Amino acid sequence: MSENHNLIINGSGSYGGGFFDKVVIRGDGTVTSDFECEEFKVFGSSDILKNGTAKKFAIFGETDIHENLHADEVKILGNATVAGSAVCKRLKLMGALEVGNTLSGEEAHIKGSLSVKGDAEFERFVSNGAFEISGLLNAGIIEINPRFATSSAEEIGGDRIIVKRKTSLFTLFAGEGSLEAKIIEGDEIYLENTKAEVVRGKSVTIGAGCEIGRVEYEDYFHAEKKAVVKEQVKVD
């Protein structure tokens, strides 16, 4: 277990935390206290009772973190739950991630399912999956392809916000996805298949499938024929 400062769990077991090079769980493992490592991998099921810190964090099975997660590279192909806050500098989500508080980092690529009970903040946020954010989604660049289901956030803010449905053979059979938010605010905004109470921006384009209550724009506004905009106002 302690060779080369690695924690390897094959089968089932419960161990204390500490500092490790690698933590690898191939069965059913529990870590009872804070841990910090270079690499964390789960191929089975893991239960982290405290905080986890890793440079590389990969989940191919299931993991449940009872407090907070801080990691540089995060890849989730299975299911992960973080009861507290999660800092994921670079997040690749192809499975499911649920965060009980806030989620933050530099770049997020969502192809699976994301649930955040607080705010989510990144420099770049790209979603081809589905997400539910109870607070604010804030990023410099936001690109959302609502392929299936309904993604939602209380508020969305960014410099450049693009919501555009890319058609494919999969989407033809899966039906249309959509985005819902109370407020969407940014500099450059392009929306499709979006429901929002208020949209604010310098340049705003409302495309097909949108239902918008009020648009407030500074420089440019355009709404396509298949879009519904109840009110538009040019502001200084």
N, C-alpha and C positions, 0 to 999 in steps of 0.2 A: 504493500500500500504506500509506503513512504519512499520507495526507491526513486531517485531522481526528483524527489519532491512532487511526485504525481499522486493523484487520488484516482484510483481505478476501482469501479464497483461493477463486478460481474455477478449477476444473480440479484440478491437483495441484501441490503445493509444500511446501517445508519452510522454516520461519522460526523465528527466535529469539523469546523471550518479551519481557516488559516490561510497560509500563502502556498500556492502550488504553481508548478509549470503547466500541468494539464489536469483537468478534471474530466473523466470519461465515465459515463454511466450507461451500461448495456443491459441493465435489468430494471430493478425497482430500488432506487436509492434515495436516501434522505441526508441532507446536510443540515446540521442542527444549529450552526452559528455562522457569522459572517465569513465569507471566503473571498479571496482575490487570486486570480490566475491569469496566465497568458491565453489559455484556450479552454473552453468549456463546451463539451459535447454530450448530448443525450440521445440515445438510440432506443430507450425504453421509456421509463417513467421516473420523474424526479420530483422531490419535494424540498424546497429551500426555505427553511424556517426563518431566516433573517435576510441580510442584504447580500447581493452578489455583484462582484466587479470582475470584468474580463476584457481582454483585448479582442478576442474572438469568441463569439457566443453563438452556437449552432444547435438548433432543436430539430431532430428528426422524429421524435416521439411526442411526449407530453412533459411539461414542467409547470410547477406552481411555485411562484416566489411570493413569500408572505409579506415581504417589505419592499425594498427598492432594488432596481437594476441599473448598473452603469456599465456600458460596453461600447467599444469602438466599432467593431464589425458584428452585425447581428443578422443571422439568417434563420428563418423559421419556416420549415416545411411541415411541421406538425402543429401542435397546439401549445400556446404559452399564456400564462396568466401572471400578471404582476399586480399585487394588491396595492402597492404604493405608487411611486413615480418611476418612470423609466427614461434614462438618457441613452439614446442609441444614435451614435454619430452617423453611422451609415446602416440603414435598415432595409433589408430585403425580405418582404413578407409574402410567402406563397401558401401559407397555411392560415392559422387564426391567432390573433393576439388581442388580449383584453388587458387594459391598464386601468387601475382603480383611481388614479389621480392624474398627473400630467405626463405627457410624452413630448420629448424634445430631442433635437439632433441637427445634423447638417443636411442629410439627404435621405428621403424615404421613397421606396418603390413598393407600392401595394398591389399585389396580384391576388391576394386572398381576402380575408375578412379582418377588419380592424375596429375595435371598440375602445373608446377613451372616455372616461367619466369626467375629466377635466379639460384643460386646453391642450392643443397640439401645436408645436412650433418647430419649423425647419427652415433651412435656407431654400430647399427645393423639395416639393411634395408632388409625386406622380402616382396617380391611382388608376389602375385598370381593373380593380376589384370592387369591393364595397366597404364603406366605413360609416361609423356612427360616432360623432364627436359631440359630447354634451356641452362643451364650451366653445372657445374660439379656435379655429384653424387659421394659423398665421404662417405665411411663408413668402419669401421674395418671389419665387416662381411656383405657381400652382397649375398643374395639368391634370385634368380629370376626364377619363373616358368612361362614362356610365354604361358599361356593357350589360349589366344585369342588376336586378334588385334596385333598391333606393338607398343612396348614400345621403348622409345628413350631417349638418353642423349647426350649432346655434348661430354663430357668425363666422364669416370667412373674410380674411383680409390679406392682401398681398400687393406686390408691385404689378405683376402680370398674372392674370387669372384666365385660364382657357378651359372651358367645359365643352368638349366636342366628342360626339359619339362616332367612333370608327366602325363602320359596318364590316362584318365578316360572315362566313358561313355559320359560325357559332351563334352570332347575334341574331341572325335571321330566324333561328329556331328557338332561341332563348327569350326572345321578346326584348322590349326596350327597358333600359335602366334609366334612372333619373337622379337628380340632385335636389335637395331641399335645404333651405337656410332662411333664417329671418332677415339677416342683413349680409350683403356682399359688397365689399368696398375695396377698390384698388385703383391703380393708374390706368392700366389697359385691361379691359374686360371683354371677353367674348363668351357667350353662353348659348348652350343648346340644352333642351330637355331639363330645364331648371325651373323650380318654383321658389320664389323669394318675395318677401314683403317689400324690401327696399334694396335697390342697387345704386351704388354711388361710385363715380369714376370720372377720370378725365376723358377717356375715349371708351364708349360703351356700345357694343353690338349685341343685340338680342336676336337669337336665331330661332329656328323651328322648335316647337315643343315646349316653349317657355311660357310661364304664367307669372308675370311680375306686377306687383301692386304699384310701385312708384320707382321711377328712374330719375336720379339727379346726376347731371353730367356737366362738365366744364367746357370741353372743346368739341366733342363729336358724339352724335347719337344716331343709331340706325336700328330699326326693327323690321324684321322680315314679315311677310304677309301671314305666315303660319304662327307667328308669335302673338301673345296677348300681353299688352302693356296698358294698364289702366290710366296711368298718369306719367308724363315726362316733364321735367323742369330743368331749364338751363340755369346754372348757378355761377356766380363769380368766384 
